Amino acid sequence: MNKMADVAHLFGKELGEEFHFQVGKTVMKAKLTKRGLMTTDSVGRWCPCGYMPALLTGRAVIVDE
């Protein structure tokens, strides 16, 4: 059973809801999907992102707009 909706709710988000998160000084556009954390590449396409552990441990933070 896929738990990504539960993970999204941990962060106060819905699946597919776009948000920004910050790692160090870098801010990235992202969304949580059934496939995991997705970010945009240099031309705006959504692709899988490996920063989920950083979000879960607080090394990356969601930036409220």
C-alpha positions as CSV (number, residue, x, y, z in Angstrom):
1,M,0.0,0.0,0.0
2,N,1.4,3.4,-1.0
3,K,1.9,5.8,1.9
4,M,2.9,8.9,0.1
5,A,-0.5,10.7,0.8
6,D,0.3,10.1,4.5
7,V,3.8,11.5,4.0
8,A,2.4,14.6,2.3
9,H,0.0,15.1,5.2
10,L,3.0,15.0,7.6
11,F,4.2,18.1,5.8
12,G,0.8,19.8,5.6
13,K,0.5,19.1,1.9
14,E,-1.7,17.1,-0.5
15,L,-0.4,14.8,-3.2
16,G,0.4,16.9,-6.3
17,E,0.4,20.2,-4.4
18,E,3.4,22.3,-5.5
19,F,5.6,23.9,-2.9
20,H,9.2,25.1,-2.5
21,F,11.8,23.7,-0.2
22,Q,15.3,24.9,0.7
23,V,18.5,23.0,1.1
24,G,21.3,25.4,2.3
25,K,20.9,28.4,0.1
26,T,19.2,26.5,-2.8
27,V,15.4,26.7,-3.2
28,M,13.6,24.1,-5.3
29,K,10.1,23.8,-6.6
30,A,8.7,20.4,-5.7
31,K,5.6,18.2,-5.1
32,L,4.9,14.9,-3.4
33,T,3.3,12.3,-5.7
34,K,2.6,8.5,-5.4
35,R,6.1,8.1,-7.0
36,G,7.8,10.2,-4.2
37,L,9.3,13.6,-4.1
38,M,9.5,15.3,-7.5
39,T,11.3,18.5,-8.5
40,T,11.6,20.4,-11.7
41,D,14.7,20.2,-13.9
42,S,16.3,23.1,-15.8
43,V,13.6,23.1,-18.4
44,G,10.6,22.7,-16.1
45,R,10.0,18.9,-16.4
46,W,9.1,17.0,-13.2
47,C,11.6,14.4,-12.2
48,P,12.3,12.2,-9.1
49,C,14.3,13.9,-6.4
50,G,16.6,12.4,-3.8
51,Y,16.0,15.0,-1.0
52,M,13.3,13.1,0.8
53,P,15.7,12.0,3.6
54,A,16.8,15.7,4.0
55,L,13.2,16.8,4.4
56,L,12.4,14.0,6.9
57,T,15.4,14.9,9.0
58,G,15.1,18.7,8.8
59,R,18.3,19.3,6.7
60,A,15.9,20.7,4.1
61,V,12.8,22.7,5.0
62,I,9.6,23.6,3.2
63,V,9.5,27.3,2.5
64,D,6.0,28.8,3.0
65,E,5.2,31.4,0.4
